[in-house]
Every structure is written in C-alpha cells, then in structure tokens.
Amino acid sequence: MTASYSQTITDADVKAFAGVSGDHNPVHLSEEYAKDSRFKDRIAHGLLTASFFSAIFGTKLPGEGCVYAGQNLQFKRPVYLGDTVIAKVTVTAVDVLKKRVTFETVCTVKGKPVTTGTAEIFIP
C-alpha cells in the first residue's frame, strides 16, 4: 500500500517553518547569504520536506489516530523555493500484535530523491 502528498515550496512556507522550528539559518532565509553558499540560492529546510510524511500518516495512510514511533532520514539533494515536492510512503511491514506499521519514505523533486528514509508508526 502506498500514499502520496505533493506541495510546491514557497517563500511563505520556508518563513513559517523557520518560525515554528526556530531554525533561522540564513541559507533558508537570506538570498544574499544563499547566493554565496554551495547551493547558490535559498533552500528549504530538510525537515520541512520530511514533515510531508507526517501529513500522509495522519490523514491518508494509516490515517487518523496514528502516532509516529520513529523516523530515520537521509537528505540527498537540496530543495529550492518553487520546487514541487512529492512525498510518498510505502508499507514495508505490519506487526499486528504490536500495532506498528513500517514504511519506506521518499520525497522527490522532478523524479529525483531529495529525502529518503524509513518510518515506524503506531496504529490505533
């Protein structure tokens, strides 16, 4: 079973995430700073892209009432403002007795992985 969610990253998204997370790294917020960075432009927070997995888990698969038990992440490529991120989760294991589901988690931009990992979710 799989489910997905997509969102185009905006300036407002990055600023809101900085406000909520407290991560005001200038590579995310300052065009002046970012142009001299290795990325040459502002990038979204890696955890912003990873948060799209939570959107899927809480609303689509498994859905309401589930709770994160764990997540590991690898950040493969930067995500720039204006990029459309497609987050996809795929069930890899189900433990009915422990009420846990394990997922492969992947975010892509233009077909290339930007954030990958695995997640374990408690189900009600």
Number of C-alpha atoms within 10 A of each C-alpha: 9 15 15 19 15 16 14 13 19 15 16 10 16 22 17 13 18 18 11 10 12 9 14 16 12 14 21 22 20 14 15 13 15 18 13 11 13 8 14 13 19 23 23 24 23 17 13 17 23 23 11 22 23 20 15 20 23 16 12 14 22 20 15 12 11 19 17 15 13 11 16 12 15 14 16 14 14 18 23 21 18 13 17 17 25 22 27 20 26 17 18 14 12 14 11 9 6 9 12 19 21 20 22 18 23 25 26 21 19 10 9 13 18 22 23 19 16 18 22 20 22 17 20 11
